[in-house]
């Protein structure tokens, strides 16, 4: 039996191909890092410790919407839930972001800070907790551009998406 000599270059290419295949197979999956028994989620209305009226309703609705659209967990009443995502809005801040040459505010920034906790109700343990979940958005106060309300909506959407990602993907 004769063997065919393998050149070092071919051998290296073969090993590189195997390494690349293994690396690519460890990529992102659309699954979940949650314990298998968690299928149903309760999201109570977020508490609001700020002076911004109604922000807790807006944030809660957006978080429920994000989880409902994702469809990996069913949003249910507390009595049916395997887990709970609760939070407290601890800060709503509005301030100057940029100035023009005359030192007049050109652009504003709103920021929302939420303390969030995700608890496994069946096991009685907190799976993750973030005391300062943050999102911000900038806006201009000119009449022809969307203002504070539009910026608030974007920041709230960002928070909802980030809470979903943290819960489902564990980042």
C-alpha positions in Angstrom: 0.0 0.0 0.0 1.4 3.4 -1.0 0.6 6.5 0.8 0.2 9.8 -0.9 2.4 12.5 0.8 0.4 15.5 2.1 2.1 18.8 1.8 2.3 21.0 4.8 0.4 23.8 3.0 -2.5 21.4 2.3 -2.5 20.1 5.8 -2.7 23.7 7.2 -5.5 24.6 4.9 -7.4 21.5 6.0 -6.9 22.3 9.7 -7.9 25.9 9.1 -11.1 24.7 7.4 -12.0 22.5 10.4 -11.3 25.3 12.8 -13.4 27.7 10.8 -16.3 25.2 10.6 -16.2 24.7 14.4 -16.1 28.4 15.0 -19.0 29.2 12.8 -21.1 26.4 14.3 -20.8 28.1 17.7 -22.6 31.2 16.5 -25.8 32.9 17.6 -29.0 30.8 18.1 -32.5 32.0 18.4 -33.0 29.9 21.5 -33.1 31.0 25.1 -30.8 30.7 28.1 -33.7 30.4 30.5 -34.4 27.3 32.5 -36.7 25.0 30.6 -39.6 25.3 33.1 -40.0 29.0 32.4 -42.7 29.4 29.7 -45.0 32.0 31.2 -44.0 35.5 32.3 -45.8 38.1 34.5 -45.0 41.7 34.1 -46.5 44.0 36.7 -46.8 47.7 36.1 -43.5 49.3 36.6 -43.3 51.6 39.6 -42.5 55.2 39.0 -40.3 57.2 41.4 -40.0 60.1 39.0 -42.0 63.2 38.4 -42.8 62.2 34.8 -46.5 61.3 35.0 -47.6 58.1 33.1 -44.1 56.9 32.1 -44.7 53.7 34.1 -47.7 52.8 31.9 -45.8 53.6 28.7 -42.8 51.5 29.7 -44.9 48.6 30.9 -46.9 48.5 27.7 -43.8 48.6 25.6 -42.1 45.7 27.6 -45.3 43.6 27.3 -45.4 44.3 23.6 -41.8 43.3 23.1 -42.2 40.0 24.9 -45.5 39.3 23.1 -43.9 40.0 19.7 -40.9 37.8 20.6 -43.3 34.9 21.3 -40.8 32.8 23.3 -42.6 33.5 26.6 -46.3 33.9 27.1 -47.2 37.0 29.1 -49.8 36.0 31.7 -51.3 36.9 35.1 -49.2 36.5 38.2 -51.1 33.3 39.3 -50.2 31.5 36.1 -46.6 32.7 35.7 -43.3 30.8 36.0 -41.3 34.1 36.2 -41.7 37.8 36.8 -40.0 40.8 35.3 -40.5 43.9 37.5 -39.0 47.3 37.7 -38.9 50.7 39.2 -38.3 53.8 37.1 -35.8 55.6 39.3 -34.8 58.5 37.1 -36.2 60.6 34.2 -33.7 63.3 33.3 -33.8 66.0 30.7 -30.9 68.2 29.9 -28.8 70.0 27.4 -26.7 67.9 25.0 -25.2 70.4 22.5 -25.1 74.1 22.2 -24.8 76.5 19.3 -22.2 79.3 19.0 -24.4 81.7 21.0 -24.4 79.0 23.8 -28.1 78.4 23.2 -29.2 74.8 23.6 -29.2 73.2 20.2 -30.1 69.6 21.2 -31.5 68.1 24.3 -31.1 64.6 25.8 -33.6 62.6 27.9 -32.5 59.6 29.9 -34.5 57.0 31.7 -33.0 54.8 34.4 -34.8 51.7 35.6 -34.0 49.2 38.3 -35.1 45.8 36.9 -35.3 42.3 38.3 -36.1 39.0 36.7 -37.2 36.3 39.1 -37.9 32.6 38.7 -41.1 32.2 40.6 -41.0 28.4 40.6 -37.5 28.2 42.1 -37.8 31.4 44.1 -34.6 32.9 42.9 -33.5 36.0 41.0 -32.0 35.1 37.7 -30.8 38.6 36.9 -30.9 42.0 38.4 -29.8 45.4 37.0 -30.1 48.4 39.3 -29.4 50.9 36.5 -30.8 49.8 33.2 -30.4 53.0 31.1 -31.6 54.4 27.8 -31.3 57.8 26.3 -32.3 59.7 23.2 -31.6 63.2 21.9 -34.0 65.7 20.3 -34.2 69.2 19.1 -36.9 71.6 20.3 -37.5 73.2 16.9 -41.0 73.1 15.6 -40.1 71.0 12.5 -38.4 68.1 14.3 -39.9 65.5 16.7 -39.4 66.7 20.3 -39.3 65.3 23.7 -42.3 62.9 23.3 -40.8 61.3 20.3 -37.4 60.9 22.0 -39.2 59.4 25.1 -40.9 56.9 22.9 -37.5 55.8 21.3 -35.8 55.5 24.7 -38.7 53.5 26.1 -38.6 51.2 23.1 -34.8 50.8 23.6 -35.4 49.8 27.2 -38.0 47.3 26.3 -35.8 45.7 23.7 -32.8 45.6 26.0 -34.9 43.9 28.8 -36.1 41.3 26.3 -32.5 40.6 25.2 -31.2 40.5 28.7 -33.9 38.0 29.7 -33.8 35.8 26.6 -30.1 35.9 25.6 -28.5 36.7 28.9 -26.3 39.6 27.8 
